[in-house]
Amino acid sequence: SPLKPFLMMSLAKPNLIFDELLKRDILLHHPYERFEGYVNFIRAAAMDPAVRSIQQTVYRMDALSPVIEELKSAAKTKKRVRVIIELRARFDEMNNLRLAEDLRKSGVEVAFGFGQLKVHAKVALVTRQEKDGERLYTHLSTGNYNAATARAYEDLAILTSRPLFGEDARL
């Protein structure tokens, strides 16, 4: 029978994700785990009033990705949302240009890859104001932020609140 990916309980409820990440790191293994876990991380950041900013790199993202809608939603709530898009993603150049325009119209700050270097990093960083100060929540992945390809390719990702990861991930 075909593979049926699962959603970890700790990522099923967006309102509990930050509490869970304070307790432990979460390793994701796609396609065995549903991409919805990552979407819920961004959804949690978009709807949480304590979140100050969301930053993300994009190499290849499907046009109908729920991540796009969550980023646009966050920008509308006056959170700082920054996205770095790689325009030279082979066969996705036009998609990435359309994505950039769509995000800009919603108030997202958009930048493009850096000169001769292609942005292949798959990084998302959430900055959240907590009782003891600012905390960084980081997602690092070998895969693209693309729900369609997450079902086809094998990738690993980590979600963490470890300060060293967050400091290294700052855009």
C-alpha positions in Angstrom: 0.0 0.0 0.0 1.2 3.6 -0.6 3.0 5.4 2.2 0.7 7.4 4.5 2.7 10.2 6.2 1.8 11.1 9.8 1.6 14.3 11.8 3.4 14.3 15.1 1.1 15.1 18.0 3.5 17.9 19.1 2.9 19.7 15.8 -0.8 19.1 15.4 -1.9 22.0 17.5 -0.3 25.3 16.5 -1.0 27.0 19.8 1.2 24.5 21.6 4.2 24.3 19.3 6.3 27.0 21.0 5.8 25.4 24.4 6.9 22.0 22.9 10.0 23.5 21.4 11.1 24.9 24.8 11.1 21.3 26.0 12.9 19.6 23.1 14.0 19.8 19.5 11.8 18.1 16.9 13.4 16.2 14.0 11.2 15.9 10.9 11.7 13.2 8.2 9.8 13.8 5.0 8.0 12.2 3.3 7.2 10.0 6.3 6.0 13.0 8.3 3.4 15.4 6.9 4.6 18.8 5.7 1.6 20.1 7.7 3.9 20.0 10.8 6.1 22.8 9.3 3.0 24.7 8.1 1.6 24.6 11.7 4.9 26.1 12.9 4.5 29.1 10.6 0.8 29.2 11.4 1.6 29.3 15.1 4.0 32.2 14.4 1.5 34.1 12.3 -1.3 33.9 14.9 0.7 34.4 18.1 0.7 38.0 19.3 4.0 37.5 21.1 5.8 36.8 17.7 7.6 39.9 16.4 9.0 38.6 13.2 9.2 35.7 10.7 12.1 35.4 8.3 12.4 32.7 5.7 14.4 31.7 2.7 12.7 30.4 -0.4 14.3 28.4 -3.2 11.3 26.5 -4.5 7.8 26.9 -3.2 4.5 25.7 -4.7 2.2 28.6 -5.6 -0.7 27.3 -3.6 1.4 26.6 -0.5 -0.4 27.4 2.8 2.9 28.8 4.0 2.4 31.8 1.6 -1.0 32.5 3.1 0.4 32.3 6.6 3.2 34.7 5.8 0.8 37.2 4.2 -1.5 36.8 7.2 1.3 37.6 9.6 2.4 40.7 7.7 -1.2 42.0 7.9 -1.0 41.8 11.7 2.0 44.1 11.6 4.6 41.4 12.3 7.8 41.9 10.4 7.9 39.3 7.7 11.0 39.0 5.6 11.6 36.5 2.8 14.7 36.0 0.7 13.8 34.4 -2.6 16.2 32.8 -5.0 15.3 33.9 -8.5 17.6 31.4 -10.2 15.8 28.3 -9.0 15.9 26.3 -12.3 12.5 26.0 -13.9 10.9 28.1 -11.1 12.1 31.5 -12.0 8.7 32.9 -13.1 7.0 31.2 -10.1 9.4 32.9 -7.8 8.9 36.3 -9.4 5.1 35.9 -9.1 5.5 34.8 -5.5 7.7 37.9 -4.7 5.1 40.2 -6.2 2.3 38.5 -4.3 4.1 38.7 -1.0 5.1 42.4 -1.5 1.5 43.3 -2.1 0.7 41.8 1.3 3.3 43.8 3.2 6.1 41.2 3.3 9.6 42.5 2.8 11.1 40.6 -0.1 14.8 40.4 -1.1 16.5 38.3 -3.7 19.6 36.0 -3.7 23.0 37.5 -3.2 25.1 38.2 -6.4 26.9 35.2 -7.7 25.8 32.9 -4.9 22.5 31.0 -5.1 20.5 30.8 -1.9 20.0 27.1 -1.3 19.5 27.4 2.4 16.1 26.2 3.7 15.8 28.3 6.9 12.9 29.9 8.8 13.4 32.0 11.9 10.7 33.2 14.3 11.4 35.9 16.8 9.1 35.8 19.8 9.0 38.1 22.8 8.7 36.0 26.0 8.8 36.8 29.7 12.5 36.3 29.9 13.3 38.2 26.7 13.5 37.5 23.0 13.6 33.9 22.0 14.5 32.5 18.5 12.7 29.5 17.1 14.4 28.0 14.0 13.6 25.5 11.3 16.4 24.2 9.2 15.8 21.7 6.4 17.4 19.9 3.5 14.2 20.2 1.5 12.3 23.0 -0.2 9.4 24.7 1.4 7.1 23.0 -1.1 4.2 20.8 0.1 4.1 18.9 -3.2 7.7 17.9 -3.3 7.7 17.2 0.4 5.6 14.1 -0.4 8.0 12.9 -3.1 11.6 13.5 -1.8 13.3 12.4 1.3 14.5 15.3 3.5 15.3 16.0 7.1 14.5 19.1 9.1 14.9 20.3 12.6 12.7 22.6 14.7 14.5 24.1 17.7 14.6 26.9 20.2 18.3 26.6 20.9 19.9 30.1 20.8 22.9 29.1 18.8 20.8 27.8 16.0 18.7 30.9 16.0 21.7 33.3 16.1 23.2 31.4 13.2 20.0 31.5 11.2 19.4 35.3 11.4 19.1 36.8 7.9 
